[in-house]
Amino acid sequence: MSGVLVRAVDLHVGYNGELALEGVEFAGAAGEMVLLMGPNGAGKSTLLKTFVGLIRPTRGSVEVLGSDPWVDRSVRRRVAYVPQQRALVLSSPLRVIDLVEMGAGVSRVRGHRASFEDAMERVGVAGLRNKRLSELSGGQLARALIARALAQDPDVYLLDEPFESIDRPSEEAVISALEEEKRRGKHVLLSEHHVPDPTPFDRVLLLNRRVIMVGKPFDVLTDRRLLFEAYNGKW
């Protein structure tokens, strides 16, 4: 695959002697949006955190933009990581504009002048700029987090269940912005445990500790045998 921006080779990650990921192989290209699917506990968050350099592999390797993110911490500036919303401290005094400016600040370290105003406009949170994060609905918070990522102007987006508890218009606004980023040559890896509209995605990575299948959305999401295997017989 040409233009590979993220890669995992024989990736194993463990916690307290238990494997969360086992032998994962994946390569994600520039100008591609991939849906990372699997049940709760499948290792989706672990895979994203390993790509961003927050977790060290037990065995195997990951590369992001040609570097090991655990060793080369500077590569993180070129990766926008959006964690699950419940991982945030929503009592934070930060306003929406403060959050989005943080992303623009990361970008300026790279010598770019990303417009956080434009980022907020693209996902429809410009009118919420002075609201505190604790005052936002689930959909508003999701869009604010994506605005922060857009303001960073990264090469790689790693998004952990960004559609959790959000409404359809918010989901559509986020997808539209990410499709534009894909057209700009960025790689988007987005995790979900349910099946959103697969139309915008180029491939699906079906995961349950190991890779069950990587393929075109239609091929993966219409194969009930694979889904049954991935979801431990509960599909």
DARAMO-V427230 format. One record per helix or strand of 2 or more residues. SS is the DSSP state (H for helix, E for strand). FROM is the first residue (numbers start at 1). LEN is the number of residues. If there is no record, write none. Layout:
# DARAMO-V427230
ss=SS from=FROM len=LEN
ss=SS from=FROM len=LEN
This chain:
# DARAMO-V427230
ss=E from=4 len=12
ss=E from=18 len=12
ss=E from=32 len=6
ss=H from=44 len=9
ss=E from=59 len=6
ss=H from=73 len=6
ss=E from=79 len=4
ss=H from=85 len=3
ss=H from=96 len=14
ss=H from=116 len=7
ss=H from=126 len=3
ss=H from=133 len=3
ss=H from=138 len=15
ss=E from=156 len=5
ss=H from=168 len=16
ss=E from=187 len=6
ss=H from=198 len=3
ss=E from=203 len=5
ss=E from=211 len=5
ss=H from=217 len=5
ss=H from=224 len=7
